[in-house]
Amino acid sequence: DNTDGQLGDGTRGTYRITPVQVSGLGNIIAITAGYSHTVALKDDGTVWAWGSNSDG
């Protein structure tokens, strides 16, 4: 339900049924999502995360 902003689109509490690219974040080679967070690996080796940070 995007309560923690895990969709990365600047909204909270919204539902999405189709994927969309996160604005300003390109060259992703791997991505994973948990219950309330998302983590992406870029081709330059940097890791980006968004959503809940309640457990780390």
PyMOL Python script that loads the backbone (N, CA, C, O; Angstrom):
from pymol import cmd

cmd.read_pdbstr("""\
ATOM      1  N   ASP A   1       0.808  -1.202   0.000  1.00  0.00           N
ATOM      2  CA  ASP A   1       0.000   0.000   0.000  1.00  0.00           C
ATOM      3  C   ASP A   1       0.851   1.265   0.000  1.00  0.00           C
ATOM      4  O   ASP A   1       0.309   2.366   0.098  1.00  0.00           O
ATOM      5  N   ASN A   2       2.168   1.132  -0.107  1.00  0.00           N
ATOM      6  CA  ASN A   2       3.083   2.266  -0.232  1.00  0.00           C
ATOM      7  C   ASN A   2       3.070   3.178   0.996  1.00  0.00           C
ATOM      8  O   ASN A   2       3.375   4.365   0.882  1.00  0.00           O
ATOM      9  N   THR A   3       2.730   2.651   2.145  1.00  0.00           N
ATOM     10  CA  THR A   3       2.684   3.441   3.367  1.00  0.00           C
ATOM     11  C   THR A   3       4.015   4.108   3.682  1.00  0.00           C
ATOM     12  O   THR A   3       4.042   5.218   4.214  1.00  0.00           O
ATOM     13  N   ASP A   4       5.111   3.445   3.360  1.00  0.00           N
ATOM     14  CA  ASP A   4       6.436   3.959   3.695  1.00  0.00           C
ATOM     15  C   ASP A   4       7.171   4.553   2.502  1.00  0.00           C
ATOM     16  O   ASP A   4       8.375   4.795   2.586  1.00  0.00           O
ATOM     17  N   GLY A   5       6.483   4.793   1.404  1.00  0.00           N
ATOM     18  CA  GLY A   5       7.123   5.380   0.230  1.00  0.00           C
ATOM     19  C   GLY A   5       7.983   4.403  -0.551  1.00  0.00           C
ATOM     20  O   GLY A   5       8.859   4.816  -1.311  1.00  0.00           O
ATOM     21  N   GLN A   6       7.742   3.108  -0.370  1.00  0.00           N
ATOM     22  CA  GLN A   6       8.585   2.105  -1.008  1.00  0.00           C
ATOM     23  C   GLN A   6       8.460   2.058  -2.527  1.00  0.00           C
ATOM     24  O   GLN A   6       9.279   1.412  -3.180  1.00  0.00           O
ATOM     25  N   LEU A   7       7.476   2.713  -3.104  1.00  0.00           N
ATOM     26  CA  LEU A   7       7.384   2.767  -4.568  1.00  0.00           C
ATOM     27  C   LEU A   7       8.345   3.778  -5.171  1.00  0.00           C
ATOM     28  O   LEU A   7       8.654   3.704  -6.360  1.00  0.00           O
ATOM     29  N   GLY A   8       8.816   4.713  -4.372  1.00  0.00           N
ATOM     30  CA  GLY A   8       9.812   5.666  -4.846  1.00  0.00           C
ATOM     31  C   GLY A   8       9.291   6.747  -5.768  1.00  0.00           C
ATOM     32  O   GLY A   8      10.071   7.401  -6.460  1.00  0.00           O
ATOM     33  N   ASP A   9       7.976   6.944  -5.787  1.00  0.00           N
ATOM     34  CA  ASP A   9       7.407   7.958  -6.682  1.00  0.00           C
ATOM     35  C   ASP A   9       7.002   9.239  -5.963  1.00  0.00           C
ATOM     36  O   ASP A   9       6.315  10.085  -6.537  1.00  0.00           O
ATOM     37  N   GLY A  10       7.427   9.386  -4.706  1.00  0.00           N
ATOM     38  CA  GLY A  10       7.127  10.598  -3.956  1.00  0.00           C
ATOM     39  C   GLY A  10       5.777  10.601  -3.268  1.00  0.00           C
ATOM     40  O   GLY A  10       5.400  11.595  -2.648  1.00  0.00           O
ATOM     41  N   THR A  11       5.043   9.500  -3.369  1.00  0.00           N
ATOM     42  CA  THR A  11       3.735   9.423  -2.730  1.00  0.00           C
ATOM     43  C   THR A  11       3.773   8.411  -1.595  1.00  0.00           C
ATOM     44  O   THR A  11       4.710   7.621  -1.472  1.00  0.00           O
ATOM     45  N   ARG A  12       2.735   8.453  -0.770  1.00  0.00           N
ATOM     46  CA  ARG A  12       2.544   7.462   0.292  1.00  0.00           C
ATOM     47  C   ARG A  12       1.082   7.052   0.296  1.00  0.00           C
ATOM     48  O   ARG A  12       0.196   7.865   0.037  1.00  0.00           O
ATOM     49  N   GLY A  13       0.842   5.792   0.590  1.00  0.00           N
ATOM     50  CA  GLY A  13      -0.529   5.309   0.702  1.00  0.00           C
ATOM     51  C   GLY A  13      -1.230   5.101  -0.625  1.00  0.00           C
ATOM     52  O   GLY A  13      -2.452   4.955  -0.655  1.00  0.00           O
ATOM     53  N   THR A  14      -0.491   5.082  -1.720  1.00  0.00           N
ATOM     54  CA  THR A  14      -1.090   4.866  -3.033  1.00  0.00           C
ATOM     55  C   THR A  14      -0.820   3.445  -3.507  1.00  0.00           C
ATOM     56  O   THR A  14       0.208   2.858  -3.169  1.00  0.00           O
ATOM     57  N   TYR A  15      -1.734   2.900  -4.281  1.00  0.00           N
ATOM     58  CA  TYR A  15      -1.575   1.571  -4.850  1.00  0.00           C
ATOM     59  C   TYR A  15      -1.192   1.696  -6.312  1.00  0.00           C
ATOM     60  O   TYR A  15      -1.681   2.584  -7.010  1.00  0.00           O
ATOM     61  N   ARG A  16      -0.322   0.812  -6.781  1.00  0.00           N
ATOM     62  CA  ARG A  16       0.059   0.777  -8.192  1.00  0.00           C
ATOM     63  C   ARG A  16       0.012  -0.676  -8.651  1.00  0.00           C
ATOM     64  O   ARG A  16       0.493  -1.567  -7.951  1.00  0.00           O
ATOM     65  N   ILE A  17      -0.561  -0.913  -9.815  1.00  0.00           N
ATOM     66  CA  ILE A  17      -0.593  -2.274 -10.346  1.00  0.00           C
ATOM     67  C   ILE A  17       0.314  -2.440 -11.553  1.00  0.00           C
ATOM     68  O   ILE A  17       0.520  -3.558 -12.025  1.00  0.00           O
ATOM     69  N   THR A  18       0.860  -1.335 -12.060  1.00  0.00           N
ATOM     70  CA  THR A  18       1.801  -1.411 -13.172  1.00  0.00           C
ATOM     71  C   THR A  18       3.108  -0.743 -12.762  1.00  0.00           C
ATOM     72  O   THR A  18       3.090   0.285 -12.086  1.00  0.00           O
ATOM     73  N   PRO A  19       4.240  -1.316 -13.163  1.00  0.00           N
ATOM     74  CA  PRO A  19       5.525  -0.724 -12.789  1.00  0.00           C
ATOM     75  C   PRO A  19       5.805   0.570 -13.538  1.00  0.00           C
ATOM     76  O   PRO A  19       5.405   0.731 -14.691  1.00  0.00           O
ATOM     77  N   VAL A  20       6.494   1.488 -12.876  1.00  0.00           N
ATOM     78  CA  VAL A  20       6.945   2.731 -13.499  1.00  0.00           C
ATOM     79  C   VAL A  20       8.380   2.983 -13.063  1.00  0.00           C
ATOM     80  O   VAL A  20       8.789   2.551 -11.985  1.00  0.00           O
ATOM     81  N   GLN A  21       9.142   3.677 -13.891  1.00  0.00           N
ATOM     82  CA  GLN A  21      10.527   3.987 -13.552  1.00  0.00           C
ATOM     83  C   GLN A  21      10.576   5.058 -12.473  1.00  0.00           C
ATOM     84  O   GLN A  21       9.808   6.019 -12.506  1.00  0.00           O
ATOM     85  N   VAL A  22      11.479   4.888 -11.521  1.00  0.00           N
ATOM     86  CA  VAL A  22      11.692   5.888 -10.485  1.00  0.00           C
ATOM     87  C   VAL A  22      12.414   7.067 -11.126  1.00  0.00           C
ATOM     88  O   VAL A  22      13.479   6.898 -11.719  1.00  0.00           O
ATOM     89  N   SER A  23      11.848   8.238 -11.010  1.00  0.00           N
ATOM     90  CA  SER A  23      12.408   9.431 -11.623  1.00  0.00           C
ATOM     91  C   SER A  23      13.815   9.707 -11.102  1.00  0.00           C
ATOM     92  O   SER A  23      14.055   9.681  -9.895  1.00  0.00           O
ATOM     93  N   GLY A  24      14.738   9.972 -12.019  1.00  0.00           N
ATOM     94  CA  GLY A  24      16.099  10.313 -11.645  1.00  0.00           C
ATOM     95  C   GLY A  24      16.984   9.128 -11.309  1.00  0.00           C
ATOM     96  O   GLY A  24      18.124   9.315 -10.884  1.00  0.00           O
ATOM     97  N   LEU A  25      16.488   7.920 -11.486  1.00  0.00           N
ATOM     98  CA  LEU A  25      17.262   6.727 -11.148  1.00  0.00           C
ATOM     99  C   LEU A  25      17.299   5.802 -12.358  1.00  0.00           C
ATOM    100  O   LEU A  25      16.314   5.136 -12.674  1.00  0.00           O
ATOM    101  N   GLY A  26      18.450   5.770 -13.032  1.00  0.00           N
ATOM    102  CA  GLY A  26      18.586   4.926 -14.214  1.00  0.00           C
ATOM    103  C   GLY A  26      19.756   3.976 -14.074  1.00  0.00           C
ATOM    104  O   GLY A  26      20.429   3.949 -13.043  1.00  0.00           O
ATOM    105  N   ASN A  27      19.994   3.204 -15.106  1.00  0.00           N
ATOM    106  CA  ASN A  27      21.107   2.247 -15.169  1.00  0.00           C
ATOM    107  C   ASN A  27      21.060   1.216 -14.046  1.00  0.00           C
ATOM    108  O   ASN A  27      22.093   0.860 -13.481  1.00  0.00           O
ATOM    109  N   ILE A  28      19.867   0.741 -13.728  1.00  0.00           N
ATOM    110  CA  ILE A  28      19.676  -0.267 -12.688  1.00  0.00           C
ATOM    111  C   ILE A  28      19.955  -1.650 -13.278  1.00  0.00           C
ATOM    112  O   ILE A  28      19.443  -1.994 -14.343  1.00  0.00           O
ATOM    113  N   ILE A  29      20.776  -2.442 -12.571  1.00  0.00           N
ATOM    114  CA  ILE A  29      21.061  -3.795 -13.048  1.00  0.00           C
ATOM    115  C   ILE A  29      20.395  -4.864 -12.185  1.00  0.00           C
ATOM    116  O   ILE A  29      20.284  -6.017 -12.603  1.00  0.00           O
ATOM    117  N   ALA A  30      19.950  -4.489 -10.984  1.00  0.00           N
ATOM    118  CA  ALA A  30      19.235  -5.420 -10.114  1.00  0.00           C
ATOM    119  C   ALA A  30      18.359  -4.617  -9.167  1.00  0.00           C
ATOM    120  O   ALA A  30      18.701  -3.506  -8.763  1.00  0.00           O
ATOM    121  N   ILE A  31      17.217  -5.209  -8.823  1.00  0.00           N
ATOM    122  CA  ILE A  31      16.306  -4.538  -7.893  1.00  0.00           C
ATOM    123  C   ILE A  31      15.572  -5.598  -7.089  1.00  0.00           C
ATOM    124  O   ILE A  31      15.276  -6.683  -7.590  1.00  0.00           O
ATOM    125  N   THR A  32      15.285  -5.270  -5.846  1.00  0.00           N
ATOM    126  CA  THR A  32      14.519  -6.169  -4.999  1.00  0.00           C
ATOM    127  C   THR A  32      13.630  -5.329  -4.087  1.00  0.00           C
ATOM    128  O   THR A  32      13.929  -4.168  -3.807  1.00  0.00           O
ATOM    129  N   ALA A  33      12.557  -5.920  -3.636  1.00  0.00           N
ATOM    130  CA  ALA A  33      11.625  -5.200  -2.770  1.00  0.00           C
ATOM    131  C   ALA A  33      11.198  -6.090  -1.622  1.00  0.00           C
ATOM    132  O   ALA A  33      11.000  -7.294  -1.785  1.00  0.00           O
ATOM    133  N   GLY A  34      11.061  -5.481  -0.468  1.00  0.00           N
ATOM    134  CA  GLY A  34      10.537  -6.162   0.699  1.00  0.00           C
ATOM    135  C   GLY A  34       9.150  -5.623   1.008  1.00  0.00           C
ATOM    136  O   GLY A  34       8.540  -4.948   0.180  1.00  0.00           O
ATOM    137  N   TYR A  35       8.662  -5.920   2.188  1.00  0.00           N
ATOM    138  CA  TYR A  35       7.320  -5.491   2.575  1.00  0.00           C
ATOM    139  C   TYR A  35       7.172  -3.974   2.553  1.00  0.00           C
ATOM    140  O   TYR A  35       6.134  -3.462   2.132  1.00  0.00           O
ATOM    141  N   SER A  36       8.202  -3.245   3.004  1.00  0.00           N
ATOM    142  CA  SER A  36       8.065  -1.790   3.084  1.00  0.00           C
ATOM    143  C   SER A  36       9.323  -1.047   2.637  1.00  0.00           C
ATOM    144  O   SER A  36       9.570   0.077   3.075  1.00  0.00           O
ATOM    145  N   HIS A  37      10.118  -1.672   1.765  1.00  0.00           N
ATOM    146  CA  HIS A  37      11.321  -1.012   1.256  1.00  0.00           C
ATOM    147  C   HIS A  37      11.673  -1.561  -0.125  1.00  0.00           C
ATOM    148  O   HIS A  37      11.187  -2.615  -0.534  1.00  0.00           O
ATOM    149  N   THR A  38      12.521  -0.830  -0.825  1.00  0.00           N
ATOM    150  CA  THR A  38      13.028  -1.251  -2.125  1.00  0.00           C
ATOM    151  C   THR A  38      14.513  -0.931  -2.177  1.00  0.00           C
ATOM    152  O   THR A  38      14.950   0.094  -1.652  1.00  0.00           O
ATOM    153  N   VAL A  39      15.295  -1.808  -2.810  1.00  0.00           N
ATOM    154  CA  VAL A  39      16.736  -1.620  -2.940  1.00  0.00           C
ATOM    155  C   VAL A  39      17.119  -1.878  -4.389  1.00  0.00           C
ATOM    156  O   VAL A  39      16.690  -2.868  -4.983  1.00  0.00           O
ATOM    157  N   ALA A  40      17.933  -0.981  -4.963  1.00  0.00           N
ATOM    158  CA  ALA A  40      18.364  -1.116  -6.353  1.00  0.00           C
ATOM    159  C   ALA A  40      19.878  -1.021  -6.440  1.00  0.00           C
ATOM    160  O   ALA A  40      20.505  -0.258  -5.705  1.00  0.00           O
ATOM    161  N   LEU A  41      20.465  -1.806  -7.347  1.00  0.00           N
ATOM    162  CA  LEU A  41      21.896  -1.775  -7.620  1.00  0.00           C
ATOM    163  C   LEU A  41      22.102  -1.161  -8.993  1.00  0.00           C
ATOM    164  O   LEU A  41      21.551  -1.639  -9.985  1.00  0.00           O
ATOM    165  N   LYS A  42      22.904  -0.093  -9.049  1.00  0.00           N
ATOM    166  CA  LYS A  42      23.194   0.568 -10.320  1.00  0.00           C
ATOM    167  C   LYS A  42      24.430  -0.051 -10.960  1.00  0.00           C
ATOM    168  O   LYS A  42      25.211  -0.731 -10.294  1.00  0.00           O
ATOM    169  N   ASP A  43      24.600   0.188 -12.250  1.00  0.00           N
ATOM    170  CA  ASP A  43      25.733  -0.390 -12.970  1.00  0.00           C
ATOM    171  C   ASP A  43      27.082   0.173 -12.534  1.00  0.00           C
ATOM    172  O   ASP A  43      28.121  -0.386 -12.887  1.00  0.00           O
ATOM    173  N   ASP A  44      27.090   1.266 -11.774  1.00  0.00           N
ATOM    174  CA  ASP A  44      28.353   1.809 -11.261  1.00  0.00           C
ATOM    175  C   ASP A  44      28.704   1.251  -9.881  1.00  0.00           C
ATOM    176  O   ASP A  44      29.690   1.671  -9.274  1.00  0.00           O
ATOM    177  N   GLY A  45      27.901   0.307  -9.384  1.00  0.00           N
ATOM    178  CA  GLY A  45      28.163  -0.340  -8.106  1.00  0.00           C
ATOM    179  C   GLY A  45      27.500   0.309  -6.910  1.00  0.00           C
ATOM    180  O   GLY A  45      27.575  -0.232  -5.807  1.00  0.00           O
ATOM    181  N   THR A  46      26.845   1.463  -7.092  1.00  0.00           N
ATOM    182  CA  THR A  46      26.172   2.106  -5.965  1.00  0.00           C
ATOM    183  C   THR A  46      24.839   1.422  -5.696  1.00  0.00           C
ATOM    184  O   THR A  46      24.197   0.892  -6.603  1.00  0.00           O
ATOM    185  N   VAL A  47      24.445   1.446  -4.443  1.00  0.00           N
ATOM    186  CA  VAL A  47      23.192   0.847  -4.008  1.00  0.00           C
ATOM    187  C   VAL A  47      22.282   1.958  -3.514  1.00  0.00           C
ATOM    188  O   VAL A  47      22.700   2.810  -2.730  1.00  0.00           O
ATOM    189  N   TRP A  48      21.051   1.949  -3.969  1.00  0.00           N
ATOM    190  CA  TRP A  48      20.057   2.950  -3.585  1.00  0.00           C
ATOM    191  C   TRP A  48      18.907   2.226  -2.889  1.00  0.00           C
ATOM    192  O   TRP A  48      18.484   1.154  -3.322  1.00  0.00           O
ATOM    193  N   ALA A  49      18.408   2.821  -1.812  1.00  0.00           N
ATOM    194  CA  ALA A  49      17.307   2.220  -1.072  1.00  0.00           C
ATOM    195  C   ALA A  49      16.304   3.292  -0.685  1.00  0.00           C
ATOM    196  O   ALA A  49      16.672   4.447  -0.468  1.00  0.00           O
ATOM    197  N   TRP A  50      15.037   2.908  -0.599  1.00  0.00           N
ATOM    198  CA  TRP A  50      13.999   3.840  -0.182  1.00  0.00           C
ATOM    199  C   TRP A  50      12.864   3.056   0.444  1.00  0.00           C
ATOM    200  O   TRP A  50      12.755   1.843   0.267  1.00  0.00           O
ATOM    201  N   GLY A  51      12.020   3.767   1.180  1.00  0.00           N
ATOM    202  CA  GLY A  51      10.933   3.153   1.926  1.00  0.00           C
ATOM    203  C   GLY A  51      11.235   3.215   3.410  1.00  0.00           C
ATOM    204  O   GLY A  51      11.870   4.159   3.881  1.00  0.00           O
ATOM    205  N   SER A  52      10.783   2.218   4.143  1.00  0.00           N
ATOM    206  CA  SER A  52      10.967   2.190   5.592  1.00  0.00           C
ATOM    207  C   SER A  52      12.417   1.906   5.958  1.00  0.00           C
ATOM    208  O   SER A  52      13.081   1.082   5.328  1.00  0.00           O
ATOM    209  N   ASN A  53      12.890   2.591   6.971  1.00  0.00           N
ATOM    210  CA  ASN A  53      14.223   2.352   7.507  1.00  0.00           C
ATOM    211  C   ASN A  53      14.118   1.992   8.988  1.00  0.00           C
ATOM    212  O   ASN A  53      15.018   2.297   9.771  1.00  0.00           O
ATOM    213  N   SER A  54      13.022   1.346   9.365  1.00  0.00           N
ATOM    214  CA  SER A  54      12.773   1.076  10.779  1.00  0.00           C
ATOM    215  C   SER A  54      13.663  -0.025  11.355  1.00  0.00           C
ATOM    216  O   SER A  54      13.829  -0.102  12.572  1.00  0.00           O
ATOM    217  N   ASP A  55      14.229  -0.864  10.516  1.00  0.00           N
ATOM    218  CA  ASP A  55      15.052  -1.971  11.014  1.00  0.00           C
ATOM    219  C   ASP A  55      16.470  -1.928  10.476  1.00  0.00           C
ATOM    220  O   ASP A  55      17.101  -2.977  10.352  1.00  0.00           O
ATOM    221  N   GLY A  56      16.979  -0.785  10.162  1.00  0.00           N
ATOM    222  CA  GLY A  56      18.358  -0.714   9.721  1.00  0.00           C
ATOM    223  C   GLY A  56      18.554   0.317   8.700  1.00  0.00           C
ATOM    224  O   GLY A  56      19.672   0.505   8.220  1.00  0.00           O
TER     225      GLY A  56
END
""", "prot")
cmd.dss("prot")
cmd.show_as("cartoon", "prot")
cmd.util.cbc("prot")
cmd.orient("prot")
